[in-house]
Amino acid sequence: ETSTQTKREFRCMNDEYSECRTGQYTLKLSRKVISNHFGRNKACTRLITSWPLFCRKHYQRATYKPALWQRRKVALILRQFAIIEEQFPGTTYTVSLKKSEMERLNTFARAMDSGKTASEAGALVKEEEGGKAFMAPIDVLRELQHELGRGKTLDDVRGVMALVNTMLRDGETKEVPSIEFLPEIK
C-alpha cells in the first residue's frame, strides 16, 4: 500500500467507474441509500450483505438534483433486486406501502365508499408541499395498490419499478413513492 492509497471500509457507489476522492472512507460516513425501500433494518434485510453505499458528501450532492436522483434510485433498486437474487435465488417479496401512505389510501377509499366524489376524497388526502416526508399523489398510490401483496416474484417487483419509472418520466410523481420490497428469504 502506497502513501497515496487509503484504507477504505466501503466503496462509494456515486460513480461505479472511478474511485471516490472525498476522503470519507469509513462505514460511519457511508449512507445506505435505498435501504428504506427494502425495510431498512427489518430482520428480512439483515441477511443481505451487499448494499449500494454512498459517502455522505456524494449522497448530499446527488439529492441536490431531485429528478436525476429519483431516476438513479430506480436503477439502484433494480440493481439491488439482482444482488438479492444472486445471494438468495428465487427470493419472493412482500410489496407494501409505508404505513402513512397506506392510511392515506384507506382514508380515500372510505371517503369514496361514503359517497364522496374522487375529487372530494382526493382533497382529504392531498399531499402536503414541503412536508417532512414525500407524499405521493393519491392517483399514484391507487395505481400502485394493485401491485401490493406477498409472494411477488422478481419479475413482479421489476414490473413495479418499471411502472414507477414511467410515472416519474410522465410527471405523475416527483419522487419514488414510499414503497417497500421486503424480501421473503427462505
N, C-alpha and C positions, 0 to 999 in steps of 0.2 A: 504494500500500500504506500503510495507516494504522499508527499505532504499536501498535494492539491486534492487528493481524494478524501472524502469524509465518510465516516460510517453512517449509513442510512438505515433507519429502522423500518422504513416503508418507502415505496415508490409512488411519488405524486403522479396521479393519472391525468393531470392537466394536459399534458402532451405526451402521448404514448411513444413518440418517436425521438424525443430528446430528454435529457436529464434536467430535472428541476434545479434551479440555482438560487432559490430564495433563502437558503440557509436553515430552512425549517424541516429537519430530517428526523425528529423524534416522534414516536407514536402519539405522544401527548399533544403535539401540534398538528396532528392529522385530523381530517374530517371524513367520516363515513358518509359520503354524500347522498346516497339513495336508500339508506337502511330504513328510513321511515316508510318506504313503500314495501318493505318486507317484514314489518313487525318490529323493527328496531331491536330491542333487547329481549324479545319473547323467546321462550325455550326452543321453539321450532327453528329459529335462525341461529342459535348459538353453535350449532354443529357445522355451519358453513364457514369455511376457513378463509375464503378469498373474497374481499370486498374492494370496490374502487375507492381509493383514498386520495384526497387532495390535501395539500398543505393548506394551512389557514389562509395564507395570502392569495393563493390561486383560487380557492373557494370563494373568497370575498370578491375578487376581481370577476370571476365567472358570473356571479349573481348580479353584477352591475349591468349586464346586458340580458335583461329578463327573457326576451323572446328566444335568443340564441341558447340561453341556459336551459330553457324548457325543452327545446329540441334535443339538447345534449343529454338531459335527464332521460328522455325516452330511449336514446341509444344506450345509455349506461344500464337502464333497467333491462333492455333486451339482452345486453351482454351478460348481465347477472343471471338471467334465465339459463343461458348457455353454460355458465360456470356451475350453477347448481345441478344442471342436467349431467355435466361431466362428473361431478363429485358424487351425485346420487341419481343414477339413471332411472328414468320412469317416475320421477317425482311429480305428484299432483299438487294442486294448490287450492286453498280456500281464498276466494276473492271477496273482499269486503270493502265497504267504505268506512272512513273514520266515523266514530260514533256521532260526532256533531253533524256530519253531513247526512248520516242515516236518519237522525232526528229531524232534520230539515225536510228530507224526502217524505218521512212519515207524516209530518205536520201538513205538508202539501196534499198528500193523499187523503188525509182526514178532512181537510177543507173541501176538496173536490167531492168526497162522499157526502158531505153535508149540504151540497147543492151550490157551492161557490163556483164561479167560472174559473178557467185556468189562469186568467189574468188576476182575479181577486186572490186566488190561492197562492199564486206566484208572488204577489205583493207581501204576503205574510212571511215569506221565507227569502225575501230579496237579499242578495249578497251585500255585505257591508264593505264599502270602499274604505281602504286604509285600516281595516281591522287587523288584529294581531295575526290571525291565520287566514290564508286564502280560502274563500268560499266559492265553489264552482257555481256557475249559473244552474238554476234548477232544471232546465231542459237537458243539460249535460248529465246531471245526476239521474234524471229519468231515463235517459238512453242507456247509461251505464248499469242501471239496476237490473237489466236483463242479462247482464254478464256475471252477476254475483252468484256465489254459492260454493259448495265443496266439490272436491274431485275434479277440478278443472285441469285439463292436460296442458302440456307445453304449447301445443297448437292453439288451445283456447286462450291462454294468457298472452301469447304473442298477438292473437287477434284483438284482444282488448287493447293492447298497446298500439296496434295499427289504428284502431278506432280513435284512441286518444290523440295520436299523431295527426290524424285527419281533422279532428276538432281543433287542434292547435293551428294547423295550417289554414283552416277555413275561418279562423277568428271566433269560433263558438266559445272558446275558453282561452284565458290568458296564461293559465298555468296548468300543469299536470294536476288533475284533481287528487284529492286525498284518498287514494285507493291503495289497498294493501293486498299483496300477494303472499299469503302465509304458506310456506312450503309444508306439505304433509309428508315429512321424511319418515320412511318406514325402516 
